Amino acid sequence: MKLTVVIPIYNVEKYLGRCINSLLNTEGIGDVEIILVDDGSYDGSTEIENEYINRYSNIFLVKQDNAGPSAARNVGLEKASGDYVFFCDSDDMVVPALFSRVIDTLESTDADIVLWDAVLIDEDDSLLNSKYSNDYVHVGLSDNDGLISGRQLFDKTLSYNSNFPATVWLGAYKKKYLIENALFFENGLIHEDELWAFKVLFNAQSIRYIKDSVYQYRVRKGSLTNPLDNDRSLSADSLVQVYSELYSFFESQQPNDLLIKKVESVLTQRYLHMIFKYELYRYDCRNKIDKRLLWRTSGRIKDRVKVVLLWAKEIHFEVIGK
């Protein structure tokens, strides 16, 4: 078996059928293993899961107590029979006509990773035009690049774009590569896929890119990273940990290398964006944000302005005691 699709599931009865159907409508999907990992759902997801596993011999169900998407993905990875693993979120979809190209490519490559792009959709499956759309496109890469290394991937992408797509569902990953390098997801984190994806991509020896928007990422209120009550405390703690670990990782990869400095600048740009988007300076974790590191790794004037503003914001919230 060449490919296993792992789908972590937690209370997504509204979208789960659409996700699985998009896979099942793909030519060649009968030779693909699909593992549903139910992470303690208590809505109608269980009935939907049972319907599919009873109808399709290539769909399997694993149930566990709620432990988060990282734990669910790790379980799926360990149980996967395929040479490659694709982690698909249960509220998203693939484009069947394009995902069939992924299946064909995996039959003819031995790359550590096969990458593709994504588009944004809303709760009704309609395409979204957003200023963040390019965050899920590998700008600078081409179908004609052949096999490139992780370092080449970062270099080419960052030469054309000031951001870098680092999301788990933008690729299929060779299971042997992940297991041998202990590239598992860190349990208990939100935004864990960003930490994982940076490490996985940078360490890869061979990457194949498909220039198609194979994946449809759903933007919706009520997801783990976009809660209904706007309480960002869990995101705040996780983001500080994720970026702290990312800086440490890249500092260990030839710290004087020009590419590493460029990557660190992008990390700082992304981190500052998240700090202000989620107002991390409001939470207790603000004392763990290394402003000196942010200042040192800022590659743009506006990022340095944000660091100064962050200092002022933190002082303000320390004074008012909130």
Phi, psi and chi 1 to 4 in degrees:
 res  aa     phi    psi   chi1   chi2   chi3   chi4
   1 MET       -  131.2 -176.0  168.1  -69.4      -
   2 LYS   -88.6  -35.1 -156.4   68.0  177.2  178.3
   3 LEU  -135.4  138.0  175.6   63.9      -      -
   4 THR  -119.1  131.6  -65.5      -      -      -
   5 VAL  -101.9  123.1 -179.6      -      -      -
   6 VAL  -106.6  125.4  174.3      -      -      -
   7 ILE  -121.4  104.6  -52.3  178.0      -      -
   8 PRO   -71.9  137.3   -8.1   22.6      -      -
   9 ILE  -130.6  128.2  -61.6  167.5      -      -
  10 TYR  -149.8  102.2 -178.0   69.0      -      -
  11 ASN    52.6   58.7  -66.6  -15.9      -      -
  12 VAL  -127.3   40.7  -76.5      -      -      -
  13 GLU   -57.3  -28.6   60.3  179.4  -12.1      -
  14 LYS   -69.3  -29.2 -178.1  177.5  178.8 -179.4
  15 TYR  -116.2  -16.8  -53.0  103.7      -      -
  16 LEU   -59.0  -45.0 -178.1   56.3      -      -
  17 GLY   -61.0  -40.3      -      -      -      -
  18 ARG   -63.7  -40.1  -69.6 -175.1 -120.4  177.3
  19 CYS   -61.8  -53.4  172.4      -      -      -
  20 ILE   -64.7  -39.9  -61.1  173.8      -      -
  21 ASN   -62.8  -36.7  -73.9  -22.0      -      -
  22 SER   -62.3  -34.4   71.9      -      -      -
  23 LEU   -71.7  -45.6  -67.3  165.0      -      -
  24 LEU   -66.2  -23.2  -68.2  175.5      -      -
  25 ASN   -82.7    4.1  -72.3  -28.0      -      -
  26 THR   -89.0  131.7  -59.3      -      -      -
  27 GLU   -63.0  130.4 -174.5  176.0  -10.7      -
  28 GLY    91.9    0.7      -      -      -      -
  29 ILE   -69.9  -17.8 -161.0   66.9      -      -
  30 GLY   -63.5  -22.1      -      -      -      -
  31 ASP   -95.4    9.2  -63.5  -37.0      -      -
  32 VAL  -109.4  134.4  173.5      -      -      -
  33 GLU   -84.4  132.8  177.1 -176.3   56.4      -
  34 ILE  -119.5  119.0  -59.1  174.3      -      -
  35 ILE  -110.2  116.4  -60.4  178.3      -      -
  36 LEU   -91.4  121.4  -47.5  176.9      -      -
  37 VAL  -110.5  100.7 -175.3      -      -      -
  38 ASP   -79.9  114.5 -170.0  -49.4      -      -
  39 ASP   -95.1   50.0 -172.3   38.9      -      -
  40 GLY    82.1   32.4      -      -      -      -
  41 SER   -62.7  146.1  -63.9      -      -      -
  42 TYR  -129.3   15.0   52.7   83.7      -      -
  43 ASP  -101.7 -151.6   66.8  -11.0      -      -
  44 GLY   -82.1    7.0      -      -      -      -
  45 SER   -59.8  -36.3  -62.9      -      -      -
  46 THR   -60.5  -43.9  -60.4      -      -      -
  47 GLU   -63.5  -39.6  -72.7   74.5   16.8      -
  48 ILE   -64.9  -44.0  -62.7  170.7      -      -
  49 GLU   -58.8  -46.9  -65.6  157.5    3.4      -
  50 ASN   -62.1  -37.1  -72.1  -26.7      -      -
  51 GLU   -60.8  -43.3  176.9 -176.2  -13.5      -
  52 TYR   -74.2  -40.4  -78.7  101.3      -      -
  53 ILE   -69.8  -25.0   63.6  172.6      -      -
  54 ASN   -78.4  -23.2  -72.0  -29.1      -      -
  55 ARG   -96.8  -27.1  -70.9  176.1   57.8 -168.3
  56 TYR  -124.8  126.7  -62.9   92.9      -      -
  57 SER   -74.3  -15.7   60.3      -      -      -
  58 ASN   -98.8    7.6   62.3  -32.1      -      -
  59 ILE  -110.4  129.3  -59.6 -178.6      -      -
  60 PHE  -126.9  151.7  -54.5   91.0      -      -
  61 LEU  -119.3  133.0  175.3   62.7      -      -
  62 VAL  -122.2  129.0  178.2      -      -      -
  63 LYS  -113.6  140.6  -63.5 -179.8   73.8   68.8
  64 GLN  -147.7  160.6   64.7  179.8   31.2      -
  65 ASP   -65.7  152.7  -66.5  -24.8      -      -
  66 ASN   -57.9  119.3 -179.7 -120.3      -      -
  67 ALA  -136.6    1.3      -      -      -      -
  68 GLY    97.7  162.3      -      -      -      -
  69 PRO   -63.3  -31.9   19.4  -30.6      -      -
  70 SER   -61.8  -48.8  -69.0      -      -      -
  71 ALA   -62.1  -39.6      -      -      -      -
  72 ALA   -64.1  -43.2      -      -      -      -
  73 ARG   -65.7  -39.8  -68.6 -172.5 -175.7  117.3
  74 ASN   -62.1  -40.6  -73.7  -24.3      -      -
  75 VAL   -62.8  -45.2  167.3      -      -      -
  76 GLY   -62.0  -40.3      -      -      -      -
  77 LEU   -62.3  -44.1  172.8   58.9      -      -
  78 GLU   -65.4  -33.4  -69.3  168.8   -7.1      -
  79 LYS   -90.9   -8.1  -67.0 -175.7  176.4  -63.2
  80 ALA   -63.6  135.5      -      -      -      -
  81 SER   -95.5  -16.1  -59.4      -      -      -
  82 GLY   -76.0  157.6      -      -      -      -
  83 ASP   -67.6  -32.1  -64.8  -30.1      -      -
  84 TYR  -119.7  153.1  -71.4   85.2      -      -
  85 VAL  -126.8  132.5 -179.9      -      -      -
  86 PHE  -118.5  121.8  161.1   43.1      -      -
  87 PHE   -95.6  108.8  -59.2   97.5      -      -
  88 CYS  -107.8  125.8 -178.3      -      -      -
  89 ASP   -72.2  143.8  -78.8   -2.1      -      -
  90 SER   -73.3  -11.9   53.2      -      -      -
  91 ASP  -104.0    4.0   51.8   -7.3      -      -
  92 ASP  -105.5 -177.8  -62.3  -22.4      -      -
  93 MET  -145.0  163.9  -61.3 -171.4  -63.9      -
  94 VAL  -108.4  161.9  -60.6      -      -      -
  95 VAL   -91.7  110.4  179.1      -      -      -
  96 PRO   -52.9  -44.9  -28.9   37.3      -      -
  97 ALA   -63.3  -29.5      -      -      -      -
  98 LEU   -89.9  -32.8  -59.9  179.2      -      -
  99 PHE   -67.5  -26.1 -167.5   59.1      -      -
 100 SER   -63.5  -29.9   63.6      -      -      -
 101 ARG   -68.3  -35.9 -174.7 -178.1  174.9 -165.9
 102 VAL   -61.2  -47.3  171.2      -      -      -
 103 ILE   -59.1  -43.6  -64.7  173.8      -      -
 104 ASP   -64.1  -40.5  -69.4  -19.5      -      -
 105 THR   -64.7  -39.9  -60.3      -      -      -
 106 LEU   -65.4  -25.1  -67.7  175.6      -      -
 107 GLU   -72.5  -19.5  -68.7  -69.1  -17.0      -
 108 SER  -120.2    9.8   59.2      -      -      -
 109 THR  -127.7  158.9 -171.4      -      -      -
 110 ASP  -123.2   22.5 -167.4   44.5      -      -
 111 ALA   -65.4  153.2      -      -      -      -
 112 ASP   -64.5  -35.2  -68.8  -28.2      -      -
 113 ILE  -142.8  142.1  -57.3  169.3      -      -
 114 VAL  -116.5  121.8  173.5      -      -      -
 115 LEU  -106.5  157.2  -69.3  179.1      -      -
 116 TRP  -150.1 -175.7   52.2   76.6      -      -
 117 ASP  -111.1  176.7  -61.7  -29.3      -      -
 118 ALA  -140.9  159.0      -      -      -      -
 119 VAL  -118.7  163.9  -66.2      -      -      -
 120 LEU   -97.7  140.5  -54.1 -178.0      -      -
 121 ILE  -130.7  160.2   58.6  173.6      -      -
 122 ASP   -96.6 -170.3   62.6   18.0      -      -
 123 GLU   -67.2  -17.2  -62.2 -168.1   21.4      -
 124 ASP  -104.9   17.0  -61.2  -44.5      -      -
 125 ASP    74.8    8.5  -57.1  -14.2      -      -
 126 SER   -83.2  145.1  -62.3      -      -      -
 127 LEU   -65.5  141.4  -69.3  176.6      -      -
 128 LEU  -109.3  133.5  -75.7  175.2      -      -
 129 ASN   -96.5  116.2  -69.9  -41.6      -      -
 130 SER  -137.5  152.0  167.2      -      -      -
 131 LYS   -66.1  -13.5   61.3 -179.1  179.5 -179.9
 132 TYR   -95.7    3.3  -59.8  117.8      -      -
 133 SER   -58.6  -38.6  -65.2      -      -      -
 134 ASN   -70.4  -11.2  -93.0   -3.9      -      -
 135 ASP   -66.2  -14.4  -70.0   -9.0      -      -
 136 TYR  -118.0   23.7  -51.9  104.0      -      -
 137 VAL  -125.4  133.8  175.6      -      -      -
 138 HIS   -85.4   74.7  -64.6   87.0      -      -
 139 VAL   -60.4  134.0  177.7      -      -      -
 140 GLY    99.3  -14.8      -      -      -      -
 141 LEU   -94.5  158.2  -62.0 -170.6      -      -
 142 SER  -139.0  153.7  166.0      -      -      -
 143 ASP   -56.7  -26.6  -89.9  -30.5      -      -
 144 ASN   -87.4    2.9  -61.6  -38.8      -      -
 145 ASP   -69.1  -20.6  -74.0  -26.8      -      -
 146 GLY    67.6 -142.3      -      -      -      -
 147 LEU   -91.1  127.7  -66.6  179.3      -      -
 148 ILE  -128.3  158.2   58.9  174.6      -      -
 149 SER   -84.5  170.7   69.1      -      -      -
 150 GLY   -62.2  -42.1      -      -      -      -
 151 ARG   -62.3  -41.3  -69.9 -178.1   64.3   93.0
 152 GLN   -64.4  -37.9  -70.8  173.2  -43.9      -
 153 LEU   -58.9  -49.5  169.5   71.2      -      -
 154 PHE   -62.9  -43.3  -84.3   79.2      -      -
 155 ASP   -63.0  -47.0 -166.8   31.1      -      -
 156 LYS   -65.7  -45.0  -72.3  175.6   67.7   69.9
 157 THR   -65.5  -45.3  -56.1      -      -      -
 158 LEU   -74.7  -13.7  -64.4 -179.2      -      -
 159 SER   -75.8  -21.7  -65.2      -      -      -
 160 TYR  -109.0  -18.3  -74.2   87.3      -      -
 161 ASN  -145.1  147.2 -167.3   16.2      -      -
 162 SER   -89.0    6.4   61.1      -      -      -
 163 ASN  -129.8  174.0 -153.6  -16.9      -      -
 164 PHE  -144.4  125.8 -173.5   87.4      -      -
 165 PRO   -68.9  115.7  -14.6   29.7      -      -
 166 ALA  -131.3   79.1      -      -      -      -
 167 THR  -138.6  137.3  -53.0      -      -      -
 168 VAL   -61.7  -33.9   61.3      -      -      -
 169 TRP   -88.6   12.7   30.4 -106.2      -      -
 170 LEU   -94.9   19.6  -74.8  178.4      -      -
 171 GLY  -168.8  167.4      -      -      -      -
 172 ALA  -113.2  134.0      -      -      -      -
 173 TYR  -119.5  135.1  -49.7   87.9      -      -
 174 LYS   -65.2  124.9 -174.5 -177.0  -72.2 -175.4
 175 LYS   -60.2  -41.7  178.8  177.5  178.2  178.7
 176 LYS   -60.0  -41.3 -178.6  179.5  178.8 -178.7
 177 TYR   -61.9  -43.4  165.0   60.9      -      -
 178 LEU   -67.7  -46.2  -61.9  179.8      -      -
 179 ILE   -67.3  -46.4  -62.3  -64.8      -      -
 180 GLU   -64.9  -26.8  -71.8 -175.5  -11.3      -
 181 ASN  -102.8   11.7  -68.6  -79.7      -      -
 182 ALA    52.0   42.9      -      -      -      -
 183 LEU   -92.6   70.7  -68.2  166.5      -      -
 184 PHE   -98.4  166.8  -63.5   97.5      -      -
 185 PHE   -82.9  144.9  -64.5   89.0      -      -
 186 GLU   -84.8  118.0 -167.3  162.3  -23.8      -
 187 ASN   -65.5  146.0  -69.6  -20.7      -      -
 188 GLY    86.8    1.3      -      -      -      -
 189 LEU  -101.5  147.1  -73.6 -180.0      -      -
 190 ILE   -97.1  148.7  -57.5  176.0      -      -
 191 HIS    66.9   24.2  -53.5  -77.6      -      -
 192 GLU   -66.6  -26.3   76.1  -67.5  -24.1      -
 193 ASP   -70.4  -26.6   56.8  -21.1      -      -
 194 GLU   -67.7  -44.0 -170.3  165.3   -1.8      -
 195 LEU   -60.5  -46.0  173.1   61.1      -      -
 196 TRP   -65.9  -47.4 -178.0   86.5      -      -
 197 ALA   -64.4  -41.8      -      -      -      -
 198 PHE   -58.2  -47.2  -93.1  108.2      -      -
 199 LYS   -66.2  -45.0  -67.5 -179.7  177.9 -179.4
 200 VAL   -62.4  -46.0  168.6      -      -      -
 201 LEU   -69.1  -42.6  -68.1  169.5      -      -
 202 PHE   -67.2  -33.6 -164.5   81.7      -      -
 203 ASN   -82.8  -11.6  -77.7  -37.0      -      -
 204 ALA   -66.8  140.5      -      -      -      -
 205 GLN   -87.7  -27.2  -64.6  -60.5  -52.0      -
 206 SER  -147.0  127.7   56.0      -      -      -
 207 ILE  -132.1  134.5  -61.7  172.7      -      -
 208 ARG  -113.0  133.6  171.7   82.5  165.1   84.6
 209 TYR  -114.0  132.2  171.8   60.7      -      -
 210 ILE  -107.5  116.2  -61.9  173.5      -      -
 211 LYS   -83.1   70.3 -166.9  175.4  179.3   60.4
 212 ASP  -145.7  147.7  -85.8  -38.0      -      -
 213 SER   -86.3   78.6  -65.1      -      -      -
 214 VAL   -71.7  -32.0  172.8      -      -      -
 215 TYR  -108.6  146.0 -162.8   82.3      -      -
 216 GLN  -119.1  109.2  -64.2 -177.7  -43.5      -
 217 TYR   -92.5  121.2  168.5   53.1      -      -
 218 ARG   -88.2  125.7 -169.3 -178.3  -53.2  -80.9
 219 VAL   -96.0  116.0  179.3      -      -      -
 220 ARG  -147.7  151.2   66.7 -179.9  179.8   91.6
 221 LYS   -79.4  138.5 -163.0   71.7  173.5  174.7
 222 GLY   104.4   -1.6      -      -      -      -
 223 SER   -78.0  171.9   64.8      -      -      -
 224 LEU   -60.7  -36.8 -165.8   58.9      -      -
 225 THR   -92.9   -1.3   56.4      -      -      -
 226 ASN  -139.4   65.1 -166.6   17.8      -      -
 227 PRO   -67.2  152.6   25.2  -33.9      -      -
 228 LEU   -65.1  -33.1  -67.0  170.9      -      -
 229 ASP   -89.0    2.7   59.1    6.4      -      -
 230 ASN    60.5   16.3  -69.2  -41.0      -      -
 231 ASP   -80.0  113.1  179.5    3.0      -      -
 232 ARG  -103.2   15.7  -55.7  -67.6 -174.8  176.2
 233 SER   -61.3  -41.4   55.1      -      -      -
 234 LEU   -66.6  -42.8  -67.4  177.0      -      -
 235 SER   -62.4  -39.9  -76.6      -      -      -
 236 ALA   -60.1  -52.3      -      -      -      -
 237 ASP   -61.4  -42.3  -69.6  -26.0      -      -
 238 SER   -66.5  -43.1  -72.0      -      -      -
 239 LEU   -62.4  -42.1  -80.4  167.7      -      -
 240 VAL   -61.3  -41.4  171.0      -      -      -
 241 GLN   -68.3  -43.9 -179.0  177.4  -22.0      -
 242 VAL   -58.9  -48.7  163.0      -      -      -
 243 TYR   -73.3  -32.5  -83.2   90.4      -      -
 244 SER   -60.4  -43.5  176.2      -      -      -
 245 GLU   -69.4  -35.2  -68.3 -170.1   28.9      -
 246 LEU   -66.7  -43.5  -78.6  173.4      -      -
 247 TYR   -60.5  -43.6  -77.8  116.0      -      -
 248 SER   -62.5  -40.8  -65.2      -      -      -
 249 PHE   -61.2  -49.4  170.0   74.7      -      -
 250 PHE   -74.2  -27.9  -77.5  105.1      -      -
 251 GLU   -65.6  -23.4  -75.6  174.3   -0.1      -
 252 SER   -85.8   -4.9   69.3      -      -      -
 253 GLN  -104.8   69.8  -50.4  -72.5  -42.6      -
 254 GLN    56.0   75.2  -55.9  174.5   19.9      -
 255 PRO   -60.4  -22.5   20.2  -32.6      -      -
 256 ASN   -91.1    1.2  -65.4  -39.2      -      -
 257 ASP   -67.8  136.7 -172.6  -63.2      -      -
 258 LEU   -63.3  -36.0  -70.1  177.3      -      -
 259 LEU   -64.7  -41.2  175.9   59.2      -      -
 260 ILE   -62.0  -41.7  -61.3  -59.7      -      -
 261 LYS   -62.5  -38.3  -68.3 -176.8 -179.6  -62.9
 262 LYS   -66.7  -41.1 -170.9 -177.0  -66.1 -173.6
 263 VAL   -64.2  -43.0  173.4      -      -      -
 264 GLU   -61.9  -36.7  -72.7 -179.3  -27.3      -
 265 SER   -62.9  -40.3  175.3      -      -      -
 266 VAL   -67.5  -40.6  170.1      -      -      -
 267 LEU   -57.1  -45.2  -75.7  180.0      -      -
 268 THR   -64.4  -41.3  -64.4      -      -      -
 269 GLN   -59.5  -45.1  176.7 -175.4  -28.4      -
 270 ARG   -67.6  -43.8  -66.3  166.5   72.9  108.9
 271 TYR   -62.5  -45.9 -167.2   14.6      -      -
 272 LEU   -62.6  -37.4  -73.7  167.8      -      -
 273 HIS   -60.3  -45.0  169.2   74.0      -      -
 274 MET   -69.6  -36.0  -59.4  -59.0  -81.9      -
 275 ILE   -58.9  -44.0  -73.8  170.5      -      -
 276 PHE   -83.5  -30.6  -75.9   93.2      -      -
 277 LYS   -63.6  -44.5  177.1 -178.8  178.3  179.7
 278 TYR   -98.7    3.4  -66.6  133.0      -      -
 279 GLU    51.6   53.9  -61.1 -177.3  -36.5      -
 280 LEU   -63.0  -22.8  -57.5 -167.8      -      -
 281 TYR   -67.2  -10.7   45.3   78.2      -      -
 282 ARG   -82.5  -16.8  -67.9  178.4  176.1  -90.5
 283 TYR  -104.2  166.2  -61.0   95.8      -      -
 284 ASP   -60.6  -24.4  -68.9  -20.0      -      -
 285 CYS   -69.5   -7.1   65.3      -      -      -
 286 ARG   -58.9  -29.8   59.4  177.1  170.7  -95.5
 287 ASN   -72.4  -11.2  -65.3  -37.9      -      -
 288 LYS   -95.6   -4.5  -61.0  177.7 -177.2  177.9
 289 ILE   -81.1  120.3  -60.5  173.8      -      -
 290 ASP   -84.3   93.9 -170.5  -19.3      -      -
 291 LYS   -66.3  -34.5  -84.8   75.8   67.5 -178.4
 292 ARG   -65.1  -39.1  -65.8 -177.4 -175.7  -83.6
 293 LEU   -64.7  -43.1  173.8   63.4      -      -
 294 LEU   -61.3  -41.9  -70.2  172.6      -      -
 295 TRP   -63.9  -45.0  179.5  -92.0      -      -
 296 ARG   -66.1  -33.4  176.1  171.8   59.9   80.7
 297 THR   -97.8    1.2   55.4      -      -      -
 298 SER   -67.8  126.0  -68.4      -      -      -
 299 GLY  -101.8   -4.3      -      -      -      -
 300 ARG  -129.4  150.7  -52.7 -179.3  -54.8  174.9
 301 ILE   -61.5  -41.3  -67.5  176.9      -      -
 302 LYS   -67.0  -24.4   64.5  179.5 -179.8  179.5
 303 ASP   -71.9  -38.6  -70.4  -25.2      -      -
 304 ARG   -66.3  -35.7  -69.5 -156.4  162.1 -172.2
 305 VAL   -62.3  -40.2  171.3      -      -      -
 306 LYS   -64.1  -36.9  -75.2 -175.8  176.2 -179.2
 307 VAL   -64.1  -43.0  175.9      -      -      -
 308 VAL   -62.3  -44.0  173.8      -      -      -
 309 LEU   -63.2  -37.6 -178.6   57.8      -      -
 310 LEU   -62.1  -44.2  173.5   60.4      -      -
 311 TRP   -55.0  -46.8 -111.3  -54.1      -      -
 312 ALA   -64.3  -41.8      -      -      -      -
 313 LYS   -62.4  -44.0  -70.2  -83.2 -169.1 -177.6
 314 GLU   -65.9  -40.4  -70.3 -171.9   -6.9      -
 315 ILE   -61.7  -41.8  -69.7  171.9      -      -
 316 HIS   -59.5  -47.9  170.0   73.3      -      -
 317 PHE   -74.0  -25.8  -80.2   96.8      -      -
 318 GLU   -68.6  -38.4  -71.2  -70.6  -14.6      -
 319 VAL   -68.9  -42.8  168.5      -      -      -
 320 ILE   -82.7   -7.0   65.3  174.4      -      -
 321 GLY    73.6   32.7      -      -      -      -
 322 LYS  -123.8      -  -65.6 -175.9  179.3  179.6
